[in-house]
Amino acid sequence: MEFNTNYNMGSAEIQSRSREAVVSKVFRNVYLWMCGALIVTALSAFYVASHPGVMAMIFGNQLVFWGLFIAEFALVIGLSAAINRISALTATLMFLLYSVINGVTLSSIFLVYEIRSIGTTFLITAGTLGNLCLMALIGLIIASVVNIFLRNTMFDMIVSGIGVLVFVGLTAYDAQTIKALLYDAEESDTTNKIAVLGALSLYLDFVNMFLYLLRFFGRRD
């Protein structure tokens, strides 16, 4: 009896460690998907910004611009609502399509800010996600000093600061939620879908944090 009890305990521990390894692997895939989507967005934005004719067609035509904006909204809502009915491949393609469209609409920042400021802020945002609380605090302190020289309005500074903190908190919350969902998932197709949705959540957190930080650090053309 004692042997069986010890065997069962050992078996449960092995299963727990195995599950931990699977979750860790899938969670790494979440960050890989997020990074891949960010690269797609960055390339899409840079391509559009490098072609004045395309920029004029998008931002000079309200029908095109609002069509893209509505498409973005519809893709996020549709992906979240239909995740249980579609395949992991379809979810992935929808996520990548959203990344492209978002890059197209975000290309407008190249008209407002210097490319060096955009690149620097992108790296700052990546660092913030690397060590959430500490980097958020350091980022806000640096932003406060920089703001003295950039002479942004106090209102913009407060709003941007609150925005950064909110999305730092959301990123931490989303990361824990994704882990919890992965632990409860049993089928590989389900875990893949969770990975896509998780990547989308962290992607949105990253983009929003980036835009708020850009208001701090971005030098306007």
C-alpha positions, 0 to 999 in steps of 0.5 A: 500500500505504501509503495502504491501511494508513493508510486501515485505521488511520484506519477502525479509529480511527473505529470505536473512537471510534464504539464509545466513544461508543455505550458512553458513551451506554448507560452514561449510561442505566445511571445514568438507570435506576438513578436512576429506580429509586431514585425509584420506591423512594423514592416507594413507601416514602414512600407506605407510610409515610404510610398506617398501615393499609398499614404495619400490614398489611405489618409486622404480618403475617409472611406478607405481609412474608416474601412480599414479602421472598421476592419481592424475592429471587426477582426479583433471582435470576430477572432475573440467571438469565433475562436471555439468554432474556427481552426487554429490556422484560421485564427492565426491568419486572422491575427496576421491580417490584423497585424498588417492592417494595423501597420497600415493605419499606424503608418501615420506616426511617421508623418508626425514623429522622427523615425529615430524617436519611433525606433527608440520608443519601440525599444523602450516599450520592449524593455518595459515588457521585459521587466514590467514594474521596474521598467515602468517606474524607470520609464516614467521617471525618465519621461518626466525629465524628458518632458521638461525639455520637450515642453509637453503640456501637463495634461498630456504628461498625466494622461500618458503616464496613466496610460503606460501604467494601465497597460503595464498592469493589463500586460501582467494580468493578460500574461497570468490569464494566458498561463491559467488558460493553458493549464486548463486546456487539454487538447493541442488545438485548444492550446494553439488557439489560446496561444493565438488569442494570448499573442493578440492580447499582448500585441494590443497591450504592446501597441497601446503602451508604445503609443503612450510612450511615444507621446513622451519620447517622440520628437515631432517632425 
